[in-house]
């Protein structure tokens, strides 16, 4: 089973200390490119998160964002007495410089940053919860990549089937196209009322058959089709291998086009190139 590099996952968990949520976004990239956005208090998680990504995903640009909303409802309020005392002392110093200072409002002291504090969260427990939640989110992300990968494989197999049909048709058409070309030459000389040396005609037809021989290209197309199907079935990190096979398929289609001597073979070569390009676009999304 092949996997897409495009997916999204969001997981959330509410606990006694607050609510944790992860958002994981994955898009195409030649390599594994993780970008982490963590609150400062969760920076210790970075190494474990990167290792989990390295173990679980081979390619893709990943944006992993962690958010934490601390729960304050029901928690007792605490005053940092030392900080409050420092703030009051500083206010009294300033008041001594003023002729008629206003009375110090206790609520203004409480509103000063760092004076009023809640119970501190347990950082180790939070980190453990956040990492477990991340692993759950990563599992969902991989499942999404797998589902989309299955759809990509289906689309590619459909186009491979169309290419196989075109290859079979072209094999059958080659003798007919040569016969048509032979008749055109005969008709041309008849219209010109000129004598045609049969030996020379056969020589020209042999040269035309040699120049337009596409059996080797058709055989290689069939071989590449089998290999693409095998890689799709094998799964794993198949994107680079499939991209190489798309290049080889395109090479054979180009050669068929250059050897075309009949509108039917030209049309077949163009159709092959369109199908191969459609597959190549899908392959760019595969891990």
N, C-alpha and C positions, 0 to 999 in steps of 0.2 A: 504494500500500500504506500503510495507516494503522498507527500504532505504539501499543502500550500504554504507559502510564507506570509499570507495575509489572514489575519484573524484578530478578534477582540474578545476580551474577557473582563468582567467586573465582579468582584466578590466583596462581601461586607460582613462584619461580625460585631455585634454589640456586646459589651461586657461590663463588669462592675466599674472598671476604670475609665471606660469610654468606648467609642465606636471606631473600629479600624476598617479601612476600605482600600482595596488595591484596584487599579486600572492597568491592564496590560494590552498594549497595541503592538501588532506585528505587521511589518510591510517588507517589500522586496529589498534584498541587498545581496551583494556577492559574497559577503562574509557575515559572521555573527557580530552584530553591533548593538550591545546593550547600553541603554541610557537610563540611569536611575534617578528618580526624584524622591528623596526621602527627607522627612523632617529632621532637624538637627539632632534631636534626641534619639533617632533611630539609625544614626550613621554606622553604628557597629554592625548592622545587618548587611552592609554592602558586600562584604566578601562572601557570605553564605548565599546571598541572592545571585551573585554573579556565577558562583560555582553551580548552583541549581540550574541556571540557564545554560551553562556550558555542557552540563551532563544531559540536559533534556532536549536541546535544540542545536541544529548544526549551522543553519544560515538564517539570516533575516535581521532587519533593524527593529529592535524592540525598545519600546518606551514603557517603563514600569514606574507607576506613580503611587506612592503610599500617602494616605491622609489619616489623621487621627484627631478625633473630636473628644476632648476630655469631658468626662461626666462630673459635674459639680453639684447636681441636685442631691440634697440630703447629707452632703458632707459638712462637718463642722468647720466654721471659719476660725482661722488662727491669725494672731497679730504678731508680726516680727517686732518684738519690743525694742531690740537694739536699734533697728532701722528707724522705728517711730521716734525713739529718744533722740537719735541723731537729727532727724527732721525737725523736731520741736526745738532743739538747741539751736539749730541753724536759723529757725524762724525767730527765736528770741533775740539772736544776735542782730538780725536785720531790724527787728522792732526797736532795738536800742538806738538805731540810727535815725529813726523816724520820730517826729515830735508827738504826733497823736496816732499811734499805730492802732489798727483794728484788732479786735479780739481774735485769737486763733480758733478756727472752727474745727472741731474734732473730725467731722465728716470729710473735710478737705485733707486732713492728715491720712485718713483711711483710704482716700482715693489716690494717694501718691503711689506710684508703681513700687511693688515690693513690700509694702507695709502690711497689706492684707493678703494672706496666703491660704490656700486650701491644702488638704493632705496631699503629700507628694505621691505620685504614682510609682509603682514598683517597676523599675526599668527592665529588669531581667525577665519578669513575667510578661511584660508587654512585648519585649523583643521575641520571646518564644511564641506568643500568640500571633504576632505579625508574620513571623517566618512560616508558621504552620498555615496561616491564611494564604500567604504567597504561594506555597506549594499547591494548595487547592486551586488557586487561580491559574497557576501554570498548567495544571492538569486540564482545566477547562479550555485554556488557550490551545493546547496541543490537540484536544478533541475537535475544536473548531478547525484547526489546520488540517486535521485528518479528513473531516467531512468535505471541506472544500477541495482537498487533494483528490478525493474519490470522484468528485464532479469534474475536475480538470482531466483526470484519466479517462473518464467516459467521453468527454468531448474530443480528446486526442484520438481515442480508439475509433470514434465515428469517422474522423477524417482519414485515418489509416485505412479503414474499410473502403472509403471512396477512392483513395489512391490505388489500392489493390485492384479495384474494378477498372480503373483507367489503365493500369499496366496490362491487365488481361486483354482489354479491348485493343490497346495499341499493338500488342503481339499479334493479334488476329488481323489487324489492319495493314501491317507492313507489307505482306505479299500482295494484297489488293492495291495498295498505293503504288507499288512498283509496276504492277500490271497496268494501272491507269496511266502512269508516266510513260510506259512503253507505247501505249496506244496513242498518247498525245504526240509523241515523236513521229509515229507512223502517219497520223492524220496531218501533221504539219508538212511532211514531205509530199503527201498526196495532194494537198492544197497547192503546193509549189510545183506540182507535176514534175518532180525530180526523181531520179533513180536513187534508190537507197541500197547500199551494199549491206546485205544481211550480216556479214561477218563484222562489219564496222558497227552495226546496230547492237549486236551482241556484246561487242567490246565496251561500247558506251553504257549499256545496261549493267554490265559487270562492274564498271567503275562507279556508276550511280549506286548500285547495291552496296559496294564497299564503303563509299562515303556516308551512306545513310544507314549503315548497319548499327542498330541500337540494341541489339540483343544483350551486349555486356552491360549497358546502362540499365536496362530493364531488370536484368538479374541482380544487379547491385541494389536497385530500388527494393526489390523483393526481400533481399537479405537485410537491408536496413529496417524495413518494416517489421520483420520478425524480431530484430534486436530491440527496437523501440517497445514492442509489446512485452518482450521479456523483461526489460528494465522497469516498465510500469508495473508489472506483476511482482517483481522482486521487491520493489519499494525501497525504503531507506532514503539516504541523501542522494537522490538521482538527478537533480537538476542540471548539474554540470555535464553529466554523461548524455542526458537527453539533448542539451543544447548543442553538443558536438554532433550528435546524430542528425539534428535538424540541418546543420551546415552541410553534412554529407548528402543528405537527401536533396538539398537545394543545388548542390554541385551537379548531381546527376540530372536534375530537371533542366539546368542550364545547358548541359551537353545535349540533351534531347532537343532543346530548342534550337541549338546551333546546327543540328543535323537535319532539322525538319525540311522536307521538300514538298510537302503536301499540306493544304489548309487543315486537314484533320489532325495531322501530327503536331502542327503549330498550336492548334486549339488545345490538344491534350497536354502539351508542355506548359502552356499558360495556366491551364486549370490545375496542374500539379503544383506549380509555383504558388498559386493562390492558397491551396490547401496546406502546403508546407509553411507558408507565412502565418496562416491562422494557428497552426500548431506551435510554431516558434513563439508567438505571442503568449500562448497558454503556458509554455514551458518556462518562460521568464518568471512565472509565479510559483514554480515548484522548488521546494527546498533542495 
